[in-house]
Amino acid sequence: MRKIIQVILALMFLLLNGCTKNADDVKYIDPGIDSGGQVSANEHSDRISGSPYPVSSIPDTIFVIQDNNFTESELFTINSLQGLLAKEKPMLYRDHGQGYSLWIKDIGKNYPVILDNRFSNNFTGLINYFKGKISGYVLSNLHDNSSNTAISICGFLNSIAITSDKISLMVNLGIRKVEDVRDRDESWALNKYANEFSTKILCYQKEGKDLFLGDYSIFANAFYFFDNMGSAITNRAFSRMDDNSIMIGWGDDEYNTVKMASNNSVMVNAGDWALNLSTLSNFNVETKQKNHLETLINHEGVQTVCFVMTDGDNVQWLLNDFATGQNWFGSPDRGKVNIGWTISPSFCELAPTVMKYLYDNSANSENGRDYFIAGPSGIGYFYPEQYPAINSNAQLLNEFMKKSDLNILNVIGDNGSIEKVKPFLNIESIDAIFLYTYAKNYTGLAGKIMWYNGKPVIGGRFALWQGANSPEELASKLNGMARNPNSPDGYSLIPVHVWSEGVKDIEACVSLLDSHVRVVAPDEFVALIKKNLSNTSVKSPE
């Protein structure tokens, strides 16, 4: 009912205020009309109980900023203003091109939100318009420890971050200085304001990336910092976090970054180049896949193969060029072969409109079907062997899997042991696990299939990965595999390394497969293994 009322109010607003529409039915308000941000009453987005992700109100009017019209210094300040406003209700969106242009177009076309372009090239006008919502400014440099420090403290000081070239503008607009942190670093911020920082969201971000992710950090009151893994401040930052909290950002070393997080029961959302999360995270959207398996067809004398794209846990990639890049979901050749895609279940709360768009635009043809599974290692990336709170994590993941309409979990582990993933196999939403080892191009288990609680844990057999197997080499190996659906050797899970291979490489490999090699989507792959192997395979001890 609330959704219907919100739509009616938005439509009434459009009619009363003469809003124009472009050819794609995206709603843009006339720049001469003051929307005041009042289309609907405040309605909060839904959150799973125990979710680490902060929430405010669903947006109704969004002022769209074209990034290429502003300097870095201005974008730094806009980023902080965006996060600050989102605490009450998101009102800004940075159109940075690629996926970000796609997401705001989708929002304008399909949701009861007015898009306002009046400040798309007007920094002074933007700050002046919202100055009544700002308590002051924090002065810092750009791209150094002080910029990270400013972003860290702006949220609970209700302030925007600026550089020295904007001081005169602040004076003219009557915005006062709250802090000058140009000679401060993140340790100073943590020492002075330790009790103000969230224990559910931590932003780990290199200083040179301070134009990104800052909006979400400020929205969440997250500590926004960078230092070496193992340093005193890094240890302190992670040790203060709650179990099953989130580190968003990225480090220089994947393994050691994820290991540090895992040891502290913190999950990683790779988001160092992410924008607009404070806005995208505040929508209520049902996220349901449209391509679930309808009919299971069994074949004798075949080798059954499943290709699964890696790195769907990477939040910033999914937001940037995943959907537009022709190697990946933006490929015009999708639908020519069955492909599994990994996606972070966190997207049902971090960017639900994006998740819905990807689900709705997945391919389903007579030649090929897209199917999504949960990326490593669920809500966020971690190593189960090193994660103390694994049991409570599994219970939280159960709810995220249901909300995301996902039922297969991809896990990257340290050693490929089934023991530490058993809690995942005890929850109702997970039908199977695709288990990769961090080493050996995710194929340390060499296709081994293990069982627990009637559910298979399936190891990657070969990788489509530059330096490991070319499409030609992989096809040759698959053509030589067993043609027996009643044997574990009759099934091959293929991790596809997205940074070196793409949709065309999968198609090139499939074109070289013999007729006895059958390529299926992940849900069909799991269903066939359960049907044909559950009573014949060696079970792991329970």
N, C-alpha and C positions, 0 to 999 in steps of 0.2 A: 504494500500500500504506500509506504514512504517513497519507494522508487517511482510509482505512478505519479504521486503528487509532485515529486521533484521534476519529472519530465513535463508535466502540465505547466508548472511555474516557469520552466525554461522557455517553453513554447510561447507562453503569454508574454514573456519579456521580449522575445524576438518580435512578436507582432506589434507590441506597443512602442518599441524603440526603433523600428525601421532597420533592423540589422540586415546587412547584406550577406549574400552567400556567393561563394565562388563556384566554379563549374563542378567541383567534386562534393558540393553540399557541405563544405566545412564552414562553420559559423564564425564570422568575424564581425565585431561590432564597429560601427562607424566611429572613427577616431574623434569626431567632434562631440560624441555623446558620452556623458559620465555614467558608467555602469555602476560605480560605487561598490562593485563586488557583491551585490545583493540580488541573487537570483533565487536562492533557496535557503531555507533554514539550515543551521548547522546540523549535519548528520555525520556521525563518526564512521570510519571504516571498520569492518569487522576484524577481530584478531582472535586467533586460537588462544585458549587459556595456556599461559606459560610462554607465549611467544616472546622472543627477545626484541621484536621490532616495534618501535614507537609508533604512535598513531595520533592524528588530530582529526580535522573535519574534511569531508569530501569537498573538493573545489567546485565552484560554480562559475567564476570568471577567472581566466588565466591571461595575464599579460605576457605576450610572447616576445622574447628578446632574441634578435638575430646576432649571434656571437661575432660574426665577421664585421659588424659595424662598430665594435668597441675595442679599446686598448686592453692590454693585459691588466693594467692597474684597475680599469673600470670593471672588467670581468671579475676580478678578485673581490671587489666590493659588492657587485651584483650577486655573486655566489653567496656571500654572507647574508645579504638582504633576503634572498630566496629562502634560506634556511630559517631565518628569524621569523618571517611572515608565516611560514608553514606551521609553526607552533600553534597558531590559532586556526589557520586555514591556508593551504597552498594557493599562491596567487601569481607566481612567476614560473616561466619555463624558458630555458635556454635552448634555442634551436641551433645545434652545432653541426647540422648536416647529417648525412648517412641515416642510420636508424632513428636518430632523434627527430629528423624531419618527418619520418614515417609515423612515429608514435604520436606526435602532436596533431598531425593530420587525421589520424584515426580517432583521437579523442574528440576533435572538433566535429567530426562527421557522425560519430556513433554514440556520443554521450551528451547529456544535458549540461554542457559547459560552453560558455561564451569565450571566444578567443579575441583578445584585444591587442592590436598592433601599435597603439599610439606611441609606445616608448621603445619601439624596435630599433630606433636610432637616436635616442634622446636620454642620455645619462642623467643630466641635471633635472630634467622633468620627472624622471623616475624617482630619484631620491627625494625631490620636493613633494611629490604626490604621497609618498609613504612616510615622510618624516615624523608624522604624529604617532607612528607606531614604534619609533626608534628612541631609546633612552640616551644614546650617545654613540661615539665611535672609539675604536681601538686602533691606535696608530702602529704600523709595523712596516718593515721592508717587504720586498717581494722575493720569493724563492729562497728563503733561508729559514733558520730556526724561529725567527720572530714571526714569520707569516704563519707557521704551524701553531705557534703560541697564541696568536691573535684568533685564529679559527677555533682553537680549543676553548677559549673563554668567552667568545661573543654570545653564545647561546644563553647562558645564565646571567650575563650582564645586559642582555637585551640590546646589544650594540652591533653595529656593522664594522667590518674591517676596512681600513683605508691605508693608502700610502701617502707620503708627505706631499705629493703634488695635488692632493685633494683637500688639504687643510683649509685653504681659503674658501673653497666651496662650502665646507662644513660651517665655517664661521658665518658666511653669508646666509646660510639656511637656518642658522640658529641651533645647530646640532653640536653638543658639547663633547669634549674629550673625556673619556672614562679611564683609559689606560694608555700609556706609551710603552710598548714592549720591544722597541727597536734594538735594545741591548739585552733582551731577555731570551731564554730558551724554554723548551718544554719542561725541563726539570723545575724551573721556577714556577711554571703554571701548576704542575702537579703538587709541588710543596705548598703553594699558597691556597689552591682551590680544590684540594683532594676530595673533599666531601661533596663537591658540586657535580663531579663527573659521573656519568652513567656507569653502572656495573653490568650492563647488558650489551652495550655497543662500544667497541673500541676501534678507532681509525688508525691504521698503520700506513703512513703515507710519506713518501719522499718529498723533501722540501720543494723540489723542482716541479712537482705536480699539484701545487697549491691552488690551481684554478679548477681543480676537480675534487669531487667528493665533499668539499667543504660545506655545501648546503645541508647534506645529510648529517654531517658531524654536528653542526650547529643545531639542527632540528632535534637531534638525539641527546644533546649535551654530552657528546662523546669526547674523550681525550684523543686529540689528533696529533700524532707524533711520529718521529722516525729516529731510530738508533740501531746499532748493531745488535743482532741476536746474542744474548748472553750478557749484555751490558746491564748495569744496575737499574737504569730507568726502564729498560724493556722488561726485565724480570719483575719489577714493581708494578708496571702497567698491566701485565698479564695476571699476576698473582692476585690482584684485587678484583678480578672479574668473577661473576657468578658462574656456576656450572651451566653449560649449554648456552652461554652468551656467544656473541658474534664479534670476530675481528674482521672488519671490512677494509680493503686496501690490498697491498702486496709488498713483498720484500725482494731483496736481491737474489735470494737463494730459496727456491721452492721447498726443498725438503726440510731445511732447518726452520723456515718460517712456519710451515705446517706442523712440524714436530714441536716447536715451542707452544703453539696454540693447543695442540692435542694434549700435551702434558698438563695443561691447565684446564682441561675440559672446555676449551673454547673452539668454536667452529670458524672456518675461514670462508668468507665471501670475497673472491677476487674482484675488487672494484676500484682499482687505482685510477682508471680513466673514466669513471662513471660520473654522469651528470643527472640532475633532475630527480634523484631518488626521493627527496623530500616532497615532491609533487606526485610522482608516479605511484608512490606507496599508499596514497590516501584515496583510493577508489574501492568501491565494492563491486566486484565482478565475479560471476560464476565462471570457473575455469574447468571446462570439461572437454576431453578429447573426443573427436568425432570418428576416429578410425579404429576402434576396438575390433578385434577379430570376431566375425560372425559365424563362420563355418570352418571347422577343422577338417582338412583333407589329409589323410595319411597315404604315403607312397612307399612301396617296397623298392629295394635296390637303389637307394639314393644316398648321397652325402648331403646333409642339410647344413646350410651356411647362413650366418646372420652377421651383417655389417653394422657396426655401431660407431657413430661419430664421437670422438672424445671431447672433453673440455666444456661440456654444458654447464658445469658448475661456475664458469667464468662469467660473473654478472656483467662486468663492463663490456665484454665481447658481445654478449647477447643484446645489450643495449646499443652498441655502436654499429658494426657492419655485419653482424651475423645474418640479419634478414635481408641485407642489400648486396652483400658480397657474392659474386657468382660462383665461388668455390663451395659455398655452403647453402644455407636456406634460400638465398637469393638466386640460386641456379635455375635457369630456365629449363633445365633437364630433369628437375625433380619429377617423380612420377614414372620414370622409365625403369626403376628398379626399387625393390624394397629396401628401405634404409631406417635404421634406428638412430634417434637423436637423443642425446642426453640434455637435460634441462634441470636447473636448480629448483627444488620444491619451494625454496624461499620466494620464488617469483609470484606465488599466489598472494603474498603480502608485500613484497618489495616492488613489484611492477605487474599487477594483475591484468591491466589492459594489454600489456605486451604479451603476457602468457596466453591470453585469450586470442589475440591476433595470430600468434604462431599456431595455436591449435586449429583455429578456424581456417587458416590458409595452408594447412598440411595437405599433401597430395594423396589422392586415393583413386587410382586408375586401374584398369585391367592389367597393366604392366608393373605397377609399383605403388607402394603405400608407405607413407611416413608414419612412424610411431615413436612416441616419446617415452623415455624412461628417466628415472631420477639420477642426476649426476652425482659424482663423488662428494661426500660420502653420505648424502642425504640433504639436510637443510644447509649444511656447509661442508667444506672439505676438511677432513681430519683422518688420522690413522687410527683405526679401532684398537689396535694392539697397545696404543699409548694413551688412550682416552679413559681416565678413571670413571667418569660418569656415564659410561656406555649404556647402562640399563635405563636411566631416566631419559637419556637422549633418544633411545628407541621408542619410548612412550610418546615423546613429543613428536618424533618423526612420523609416527602412526597417524597423527592428526593432520600433519602437513601433506602426507601422501594422499590422504582422503580428500583434502581440500583441493589438491592439485590434480586429482584424477590420475595418479600414477600408481603402478603396482609392481614394477620391477626396479630394483635398486642396484646401481653401479657403485662399487666400493673399490678404492685404491688402498691396499694394505701394505704393510712392511714385509710380511713374510708369507702371505697367502694362506694363513691358518684359518680354519673354519671356526675355531673356538671363540674368537672375539666378535664374530658376526652373528653368533647364535641369538643374542637378544633381538636382532632385526627379524630373525626367522620366527620369533614367537609372537609377532604382532600381526593382526589380521590383514592389514593393507598390503603386505608384501608377499608376492607369490614366488619370487625367485631373486637371487643375487647374482650379478655378473661381477666376479671378483678378479681384480687385476693386482699384480705386484708392481710396486713402484719401479723396481729394476727390470731389466730385460724387456723393455718396450711393452710393459703390461702383460707379458705372456709367460711369466715364470711358472704358472701352473700347467702350461702346455696342453690346454683343453680338458684338464681333469674336471670331472663332475662329482661333487660330494653331496650328501643329503643330510638334512636335519629337519625334524618335525614335518616330514613329508614334502619338503621344499628343496629344490636343487640349488646348489651353489656352483656356478659354471665359470671355469677359468678361460681366459683368452688363449686361443690356440696359436694363431699367427697374427702378426700385425701388418696392416697396410701402412707402411711408415718408411719415409725416405731413409735409406741406409740400412733398413731391415729387409723389406720386401717391396719390389716394384709391382705394379699390376700384373706384369707378365710372370714374374717369379711366384707371386702368390697364386695365380691361376694354375700354374704347373703343380704346385704343392696340393692344392685342393682337388685337382683332377686325379691325383694319386691316392687320395684318402679313401677309407673304407666306405663301401656302399651298403651300409647296414643300419637302418633306423632303430634296431634293437640293441645296438652297441654304443657306448659312449664315444667310440671312435667315429661314429657316423654323424657327429655333430661338431661344427667348428664355429666358435665365436671369434669375430675378427674386429679388434679395435682399429679404428681408422684415425690416424693422427691428423687433426685438422690443420695444424700449422705447416704440414708438408704435403697433404693430400686433400682431395675434394670430391665432389659428386662425380665429376667426369672421370676421376681415377677409379672410383668404384665401378662405374659403367664400363670402363676399359677392361677392368678385370673380369667382370661378368660376361662380357662379349667373348672372352677366351675360355670360358668354362665349358666342359663337356655336358652333354644332355643329362647325365645322371647326377649332376650337381644342382641342387635346388636351393635358391636364395629366398629366405623368408624374413618377415619383420619380427622384432623381438617377442611380441606376445605369442605369435604362432610358434616360434622357436621353443619357447618355454612350454607351451601347451603340448607340443610333440614329444619333448623330453619327458614330461610328466606322464604322458599316455604310454610311451613305449619303454621307458627305462625304470619307472618307479618301483617295479617289482623284480627287476633283474639286476640292478646296479648294487655294488657294495655300499652299504650304509656306513656313515660315520657314527661312532659310538655316541649315544645320547646320555 
